[in-house]
C-alpha cells in the first residue's frame, strides 16, 4: 500500500497511484504524492482507493504527526477522471463514485493529523475541492485553481461543499458559476489557500510549516482539529458550550499540564503524554 520509492514520471499503469514517504524532511512528517502525472493526477477509481487506503493507515499511526499532500508533474489534481465517468455511464456508477470521493474528503477532515496541501500547477474541480478540504494549503505563485465543471455542463456541487466552507459565499459562487481560474495570489487573498510562494521556495515553506506542526502536541492538535470542524456546524450558543467543554477537558490532559509546566519553568515541553489518566481519548 505504501511506497517510498523515488518519484518518477511514468505512463506505467502498474506504478502506485499514491507514493508515500515517511521520511519527508522532519520527524513525524509523511508526504503523500498523487502519482498519475500523465492523467494530471485525476481522481480515478484507482486514485481514490489508493488515497483512502493511505489515509486509513495514517489515521491509526501515531508516529505520523503531519501529512503533506501533493501531486506529481504539472498538476496537483485535475478533478475526476471524465473519460472513466463517460465510459461507465449509469446513474448508479456516478452515485457510487461521488459517494466514494465524499468519503475520502471526509476522511481528510477526520484524520487526527493536520494535512497541508502543497499545490503546484492546476487544481481544478474535485482537485480544488481537495485543496479546500486540507487543513492548510501552500501553492506556488504560478498555480491556478478553479471549480471548472460548469464549463462542461457539470456544476461542481460536491467541490462547492468544501469551497463554500473555505471562502465567503460570494467568492464561492463566483468560482462555481463562472468556472474561471484563479491565480494563486488571488486564491490566497480570498482564503482558498494560505499562501502563494515562488516555486523555488515552496519546498522550504511547506517543510518549515510541517516541521513546526510536528513539534506541537499531537494529542492537542488532534483534539483541536476535531473540535474545530464540529463546532463549525453548530449555532453560536451550542458552539461555545461545546468548545468550552472541549477546552476544559483538554486542560486536564497530561500534555497540557506538561506544556504549561514547561512554559512556567522556561524549558522545552516533552510531549506525547496524551490524555488524562483513565481517558482513552
N, C-alpha and C positions, 0 to 999 in steps of 0.2 A: 504493500500500500504506500509506504513512504519511500522516497528516493532522494538521495543526496548527491547524485552524480552531477558532473559539470553540465551547466545548461548549454544545450546545442539547438540551433535552428535546424529543424528536420521535417521532412514530409513523411517520415516513418510512422505509420498509423499504430505501430506497436509501442511507440515511445509512451512513457507515462503522461497522462493528461495533466497531472499536477506534480511538480517537483517539490520536495520538502528538504529543507536544510535546517538542522537543529543546532548548527554552529554558525549562526548568522551575525557574527561581529561582536556579540556580547553574551555573557552567560544568561541563559533563560530566554533568549530571543530565537524564535523559529520563523523561517521565511517559507511561504508557500508561493510558488510561481506557476501560473496558468501556462501550460506548455503546448499550445497549438498555435504557434505564431502565423503559420500559413492560413489558418482559419480565423485570424485576428482574435484568438482565444475565446471564440463564441461558446456560449453555454449550451453545448450539445448534451444529449443524454449522458454520454460518457464523461464529459467535464463535470456535470452536476453530480454524478455519482461519485466521482473521484474526490471532488471538493467536499462533499458531505461526509465521506469516509474519513478524510483528514480532520475535519472539524470535530467529528465524534471522538476520534482518537485523542486529539489535543485536549478536549474538554476534560478528559479523565486523567490527564498527565500533569501532575503538579510541578514537574521540572520545567514545563513551558510557562513562562511568565508574561510574554508579549508575543503577538503574531504580526508579522508583516506580510501583506498580500500584494502581489504584483503580477505583471504579465510579461511573457517573453516576446521579443520582437517589437514591432512598431505600434502595437495597440495594447492597452490594458485589458479591455474586453469589449467586443463589439455587440454584446447582447445575445439574444437567442440565435440559434442556427436556423435561418429561414429556409434553407434548402431541405433540411431534415423535417421541418414543420410541414412544408408543402408535400413532401414525399409520404407523409403519414396524415393524410387529410381527412380526419374524422373528429367530431366533437369530443369523443371520449379520449382520444390521444391528446388533444390540445388541453383539455381539463386536467389530465394526469400530469402533463408537462408543467403547466403553471403551478399546480399543487406541489410538485417536486421542487420547483425553483423557490416557491414561497417558503417551503420547509427549510431549505438551505439558508435563505436570507434570515429567517427567524433563529436558526442555529447560530448565526454570527452574533445576533443580539444577545442570545442566551449564553454564549461562550463566556466562561469566567474571566478569561484573559482579554485585555484590551487588544483591538485589532486596528492596525494602521494600514490604510491603502497607500501604496506607492505607485503613482499614476504617471505613466509615460504614454504619449501618443493619444489614441482615441479611447474614449469611454462613452459608449452610446447605448441607448435604450436600457436593457437589463444590465449592461455594463455600468451605466450611470447609476442605476439602482444599487449596484454592488458598492460603488464608491459612497453613495449616500448612506448605505447601511452600516459600513465600517464606522468604528467609533471616532477615528481621526483619519484625515486624508491629506497627503502632501503630493503635489503634482509638479512636474516640470513646467516652466512658463510657456512652453510650446504645446502642452497638452490641450485637447479640445474635448468638451463634454456636451452631450445632447440627449434628450428623450425624443428621438427622431422617428419613432414608429409612425406618427401621423403622416409622414411623407410617403409611406407605402400603404396608407389607408388603415393602419393598425394603431389605434390610440394606446399610449403607454400607461394603461391603467395600473398595472402592478408596479412599475417603476414609480408611478405617482404616489404610491403609499409611502415609499422611503423618501423621495424627493420632497413631498409635501410636508414631511416631518422634519426635514433638514433646513428648509428655507421658507421665507414668508410666502403666503398664499399667492400673491400677485406674481412673484418671481416663478413659483412652481407652475402656475397656469400659463405664463408666457412660454416657458420651456415646453410644456405639454401640448399647447395649442399650435405653436409655430413649428416645432421641431428644429428650431435654429440652434446652431452650435455656439457654445460659449468658449472663449479662450480662458485659460486657467486663471489669469489675474482677475478677470471678471467673476469667475466662479468663486474665487476667494472673497471678493467683495460682497457677494450675496450669501456667503456662508455654506456653499455646497462643498467646498474644501476648506482646509485650514490655511494653507499657504501655497503659493506658487514660487518656485525657486529655479534658478538656472540649472540646466541639465548637469553641468559639472559639479553642482552642489547637492543634488538630490540624495545620493548615497550617504553623504556625510550628515545631511539634515535628518533623514529618516533614522540613520544609525544612532545619532545622538538622542533623538526623541525616544526610540525604543529602549536604549540603554538607561535613560532616565526613569522610564516607567518600570523597567526590570529591577531597579533599586528600591522601589516602593514595597510596601507590604502587599503581597499577592492576595492575602485574605481580605484586606480592606478594599483593594481595587475590585475584587470580585463582588463583594457586598455592595459597594457603591455603584458599580455598573448595573447590577440587577435592580437596585432601588431606583436609580435614575430613570430607567426605561419604564418601570412600573408606575412611578408617580406621574409620568407624562400623560398617562391615560386617565388620570383622576381629576375630579374637580379640586379647586384650590384648598377647601377645608379638609377633604379627605387626604389630599397630597401632604399637607402639613402634618396631619395626625400620623400618617404612615411614616413619613420621613423622620419625624421626631422620635418615634418608637425605634426606627432603624438606628438612628444615631445613639440613642440611649443604650441599646443592646451592643452596638459596635464599641461604645465606650468601655463596656465591661470585658471586651476581648483582651486576650493576653498581648496581642500585637499592639493594641492601643496603649495598654499600660507600659509596655516596653518603649514605645515611641515617645510617650510623654516623659517617662523617666530619663530617657536619653537626651531629650531636649533640655530638661532641667539640669542634668548633670553635664551638659555640653560635650556629648560623645555621640558617635555614630550608633544608630539602633541595630540590634541583632534581631532581624525579622524571623517570620515563619514559626512563631509560637502558636498561631492560629486562634480559634475561638476560645471562649472561656471554658473552664473545666465543666465537663458534663454536657457540652453543646456540640452536636455533630455538624453544625452549620458552618 
